[in-house]
Amino acid sequence: MPVAVYPWHQRQWQEILQRKAALPHALLFKGREGIGKLDFVRKLAQSLACESPAADGAGCGTCQSCRWFAAGNHPDCREMLPEAMRPAGVEKAIADGRKPRQEIIVDDVRDLEVFINLIANHRNGKTIVVYPAEALNVNAANALLKNLEEPPPSTRFMLVAHRPSYLPATIISRCQQVVLPTPPAAIAERWLGEQGMAEPALSLAQTGNAPLAALALDDAEFWTQRKALLGGLAASRVDPLALAEQIGEFPLGRLLGCLQRWTYDLLSAKSTGRVRYNPDFETALTRIAASLRAADIARFLRALVHQQRSVNHPLNPRLFIEQLLLSYAALLRGEDLAGVHAG
């Protein structure tokens, strides 16, 4: 049976299958995080290696090649992920007494050399998937660029990026770009309902209609943490240090994302009278926005976006949290926001 893709990517799937025999050696798949880009690319890699593809070019799901993909050990496909996204990498980091790396490092690229030089088992060659591509650090990106500039025989690179603007222009210029869209809210809600989610609308609002990201929020811990954070931000008198103590176990990436969405809603409430991400806090957001200047909110939002680059490796995580919240309190008081860049 051909492997299916998510309903919102059907058109892109059919288009790429129609030209899969002429695909270039490097592709960059981009789109919002949490919409299924990695699943799309994995299914494409499977269809390229399938021994008995369906009439439309999709993988059959039953041949030896497809069975290898199902088991996650196809000899002609490698995935290059940050250490923190690989179970074996996490185990090694813990054994070494350190936190798993969130970056793709140059050694990860060099480890592909043997694979690249092997003869492919299948006539359609080998596939290397890089996810997320923006996790490549500078040295890793330079090492990968050499392979993109002088592509090895019968080897295809598929880069998957949530934030392609973080990639070096030299890498982007050597890839054919494929945009994978975010689904309309109605389609995403229907799909989440089919997965058993009782109230998908608020989860989708949190993720900007990214269904897989919304599905990942279907746990009590997230909603407890979110309530504590947003309740503190919505308080009539914000105590940043006390709030930092209360949310100290909140994952940094998740915390920064919540604060970015909160600030976006403040700007939207100020400019349009509507909120996008946190409809259950609309009253508080509207009240707070009324006392702020749009230019100050926009400046704070830009500063938070700037912090996205360092959220995975802050020098001091607790200081990072405190600085974010102190800067938010400064925004409410109409003070200078320069400190948000610290930490």
Protein Blocks (a to p, Z undefined) as FASTA:
>chain_A
ZZdddfklmmmmmmmmmmmmmccfbdcddddehilpmmmmmmmmmmmmpmbdcfkopaeh
lamklmmmmnopafkbccdddfklpmklmmmmmmnopacdfbdcfklmmmmmmmmmpccf
bfnbpadddddfklpcfklmmmmmmmmmmgcehiacddddfblmlpcfklmmmpccdddd
dddfklmmmmmmmnopablmlmmmmnoopaklmmmmmcfklmmmmmmmmmmmmpmbdcfk
lmmmmmmmgcfklmmmmmmmmmmmmmmmmmnopafklmmlmmmmmmmmmmpcfklmmmmm
mmmmmmmmmmmmcfblmlmmmmmmmmmmmmmnopafklmmgZZ
